[in-house]
Amino acid sequence: MSLRAHSATALVTAVLAVAVAASVDWQVCRGVFSATELALFVLVGVVFVAAGLVAKSHRPQDNLGWLLVAAGLLWLVKGFRLSTVPALFTAGAALTNMYIPVLIQLVLSFPWGRLRRRWERWFVGGGYAYYAVAVVSELAFLDTHRISPAHPPSLNLLLVRDDPRVFAALQVMFGAVGIALGVVLIGVVVTRWRSGSPAYRAAVAPLWIAALLGTAATAWTPLVSVWVHSPQHAWTLLLRYPSTALIPLAVLVGMWRYRVARAAVRNLMIEIGTTPLGDGFIDALRAALRDPNLSLWSFSRAHDGYVDAQGRPQVLPPRNDPREATALIRDGVLVGALVYDRAVADQPRLLAAVRAATTLALDNQRLHGELEAQFAEIRRAREQTVESSGSATRRC
């Protein structure tokens, strides 16, 4: 992302945060909303946007950064629900849940940075449609003045007619759809976790834990409002804000882990030098990438294909395999292949560092083998010369 885009995004976020804070009608919100809660609310949106800018700087090739920015801006926009200006209130109320499908897309596309299957795109698109239609439909039959007399009349510009029965029926219907979406999402997450490799689990664990905590804290809020009436427990209502802010921070933690892995790979490149390739090098790569099944194969001209460290022929994984392979070329010469988990492929910088290290190691191994072959040929030639000289002396 360019510096101009960074600056524009930061400016829009600052203006939006100030506008939300200035639009709060404290007379209406007295007793149900505090200055502390407003500060935490604004802070969550700012954290999302800031994390998105950092993510976009480090991974400009995918949409993770923009998803975080969009979630932060939509989170801030819903703060206009605290305004008594009809246009602002209606915009905030209509978009109050639109940050949720953005987070769903973030969870499904992480760590690759994109939705990889058609059903995922349909599911995410359905989520956007559901959260947009559900709130707008409910607002069409909800007079906020009836719910809260402190709200001025005609505050809801989407109101068609005030009908509590229709509103309740819509809540039940859309609530059931929301539960179904949640069950599907949880099922996908659990399935991916069970079938995922250690590299994949290491990549997604921070985000999934943060999303779980955020969801639990958000679900806790209405329960506290109904079941807990003691003032000393009121502070628990504020837990949903720091728990939600953990989501963008978890994304940054995952990126930091990859930066540490890249540093470890760079250190390996320094240590390679003329050291022959061995198990210690492969073990260090596996530890850096958290991929215990990472393999490094050499290209054998004798076999006209790839072989492992024991000289056994190997075949590259097919397209739908959970593992990927990258050919390693040094000075135009094919020297080997690196086979790794697909979760590593979402980090092109890390993968480039690994390719450079492994290519250098295999090239050193190839050169070392060629030198040994040349020395062996020289030794054989000398032995043949000595034998020929001995035979000639005996004949004389």
N, C-alpha and C positions, 0 to 999 in steps of 0.2 A: 504494500500500500504506500502511495506517495505521501510526502509530508503535507501536501495541500489537503489530501483526503483525511489524513489524521487530524489536522487542525479544524477542518470543517465539521467532522464528526464530534470532536471535543466541544466545539462551539455550540452545535445543536443540542448536545447533551446538557451543557451548562444553562443555556437559555430555557430548555424544557424544565429542568429542575427548579430554576428560579420561578418560572411561570406556575408550576404546580404548587410550590410553597406559597406564592402570593395569592393564588386563587382559593385557598382554603377559607371557608366561612367558619370561623371559630365559634360563632354563636350557635350555629346548627350542630357543630361537632363537639361542643362542650360535654364532657362526661363520657364520650365514646371514642375520642381520639385526642392524643396529647402531642405536645411539641417534640417529646422524645421519640414517639412513634413515627412522627413525620420525618425526623432526622434519620431514623433507621430505614424508613421506606425509601427516601431519596438516596441514601448510601448504597442500598442494594442495586438500584438502577445504575448508579455510577460505577460500581464494581463490575457489573456485567459489561458495560461499555468499555471500561479500561482494559478488562481481560480480553475483550474482543479485539481491541487495537493491538495488544501485545501478540495475540494469537495470529492475527493477520500479518504482522511483521515477520513472524517466524515461519508461517506457513501460508505464503501468498497464493499457493496453487489450489487451495480448496476453500470451502465455505464455512469452516468452523468459526473463524473470526467474525464474519458477517452475521452468523446466527447468534452469537453472543451479543453483538451490537444491537441487532433487531430485538432480541429478548429484553435487553436493558431499556431501550427506548419505549417499547410497548408497556413494560412494567411502569415506567414513569408516567406514561399517558393515562393509565388507569387511575392515577392520583387525582385527576380532574373530577372524579366522582364526589370529591369533598367540596366542590364548588357549587354555588347557587346560581351561577350563570347558565341558563338552559343549554346553550350550544356546547359549553365546556363539559357540563355534567353529562349530557347525552353522549358526547364523544368518549368520555372516560368510561361510562357505563357500558357502552356498546363494545368497547375494546378491552374490557376488564380482564377477560380470560385469554386473549389472543397471544399472550406470551407463552402459554402452555403448549400449543402445537409446535411453536418454535423449539421449545425444550425437547419435545418428543422427537422432532427431526434431528436435534443435536445428539440425543442418546442413540438413535438408530444409525446415524452416520458416523459416530465415533468408533474407532480412531481413524477411519479411512478418510473422513472429510467429505463423504458423498454417499448418497443412497445407491446401493449396488444392484438392487433387484426391483423388478416392476411392481411387485406387490407392496414393497416398502413405499414406493412413490404414491401408489394408490392409497395406502393406509395414511400416510402423512397428509395427502391432499384431502382425504375424508376428515381428518382431524381438524384441519383449517376450516373446512366447511361447517363441521359440527359446532365448533366453538363460536363461529360467527353467527350462524343461524340460530343457535340455541338462545343466546343472550338477546339478540334483536327480537326474536319471537316472544320471549317472556316480557321484554319491555313494552311490547305492543299492547299488553293487557295488564300493565301494572301502573297504577297512579301512586307515585312516591309520596304524595301528600297524605294519602290514606295510611300508608305504612308509617310515616313520620310526619306529624303535624307541623314540625319545625320547617319542613321543606315547603317552599312557596308553590302555589299552583302553577301548572303548565311548565314544570321543571323538565319533565321527560318529553322531549320533542317527538319521540317515536310512539307515543301513546295513541292507540286507535280507539279503544274504549276500556274502561276499568272493569275487569271481569275476574274476580278472585277464583271462580271455579275453573275457568279456562287457564288462568295462570298456574293454578295448582296442578292441573292435568299436564300442562307442558313441562312443569318441573319434574313430575314423575317420569314422563316419557324420556325427556332429555337426560335425566339422572340415570335411567337404565342404560341408555346408549353410552353415557360416560363411563359407567361401571364396566360395560363390555369392552370399551376401548382400553381401559386400564388393565383388565384381565389379559387381553391379547398382548399388550405391551409387556406385562410382567412375564407372560409365557415365553415371549421372544427373548427377553433378557436371560431368563433361567436356561432356556435351551442353548443359547449362545455360550453361556458360562460353562455349562456341562460339557459341551462339545469343543470348546475353545482350547487352544494350546496355552502353556504357561506364558508365552509372550503376549498373547491376546488378553489373558486375564490380568497380567501386570499393567497393560495399557488402559483397560476399562475400569478396573477396580476403584480408583479414586472417584471417578465421575459417578459410577453407579451407587457407591456408598453415599455420596453427597446428595444425589437425587432421591435416594431412599429417605435420608434424614429430612430433606426439605418437604417431601410428600407427607411424612409422618407428622412433622410440625404443623403443616398447613391443615391436615385433617384434625389435629388436636385442638385447633382454635375454636371451631363450633361446639365441640364437646365441652370444652372449658366454659364457654359462654352459657351452656345449658345446665351443666352439672355442678360447676364450681362457682359459688357466689361469695366466697371469702375474699376480702381485699388483699390479704397477703399472698394469694395465688394469682393475682392479676398480672404479675410480671411474666407469667408463663405465656401469656398471649403474644409477648414480644419475641418469643423464641423462633417464630417462623421467619423473621427477617434475617438473623445471622445464619440460620440453617439454609435458607435460600441462597444467600451469598456464597455458601460453600461450593455451589455448582460451578460457577466460572473459575473459582480458585482451584477446584479439582482439575479442570482442563489445563490450567497453567502448571499444576504439579506434574501432570503427565508429560507436558512438553519439557519441563525441567529435567525429568528423568531421562528423556532422550538426549538432552544436552550433556548430561553426565556420561551417557553411553558413548556419545561422539568423542568426548574427551578421552575416555578409556581406549577407544579405537585409535585415536591419534597417538596416544602413548605407545600403543602396540607398534605403530608404524615406525616410531623412533627406535624402538627396541629391536626391530627386525634386523636391520643392517645386513650382515652376512650370516646371521644365525640361520641354520637350516630349519625348515618347517617341521614342527612337531606337535604332539598332543597338547602341550602347554599353550600353544598359540590358539588352537581350536577351542580349548576349554575357556580361554580368556574371552574369545569372541562370544561363545555361548553365554558366559556370565554377563557380559556387557549388554547383550541383546535379550537376556532372559529367555533364550530359546535353546533348550537342552538338545534339541534334535537338529540343530544347524549342521550342515555337512559341507565339506570342501572337497571337490573332486578335481583331479588332474586330467588334462586331455592327453590321451595316449595315441600316438600315430601308429603304433603297432596294432592296437585294437580298433583304430579309427573311431574312437569314441571316448567317453569319460570312464575313469576308473577311480575307486576310492583308495584310501591309504594302504589297503591290503592288496591292491591290484585287481580287485574284482570289477567287472564291467557294470556300469550304472546307466539307467535311462532317465531322462529328464521327466519331471512330473507333468501330467496332462493339464489342460486348461482349467478344469473344474476341481483340481486337487487343492486341498487346504494349504499346500506348500507351493512356493514359487522358486524359479531358478533364474539366475542371471549369468550370462556368459562373461568370462573374464579374458580380456584381450590386452596384451602388452606389446606395444610397438608393432601393431598389426598382426601379431601372432596370437592365436587362440591358445591359452595356457590352462584353462580350467573352467569350472562352473561353481557358483555358490548357490546352495539350496537352503531356503530359510522359510519361516512362517510368514503367511500373508500379512499378519499384523505389523511386520517390520516394513512392509512396502509403503505404508502411509507416511513414512518419514524419509523423503528423498535425500535430504542432507546426510542423515545417519547412514542410509544405504550406500550413498556415494563414498562416504568415508570407509565403510566396510569393504566395498568393492576395491577401493584403492589399496587398502591394507592387504587384502587377500591376493589381489593381482600381483603386488610386489612380492609377497611371500612365495607365491607359486613360481614367479619368474626367477627369483633367487634359487628356488629348488631346482628349476629346469637348468639354469646356468651351472649350478653346483653339480648336477648330474652330468651335464655335457663335459665339464672340466674333469670329473672323475673318469668319464669314458675316454677322454683324450689322454689322461695320465695312464690309464690301463693300456691303451693302445701303444703308448710310448714304451711302457714296461715290457709289453709283449715283443715289440720290435727289438728292444735291447737284448732280451733273452734269446730271441732268434739269432741275433748277430753274434752273441757270445757262443751259442751252440754251433753256429756255422764256423766260427774261428777255431773252436775246439776240434771239430771234425777235420778241418784242413790241417791242423797241427798233427793230429794222430796219423793222417795219411802220409805226411812228410816223414 
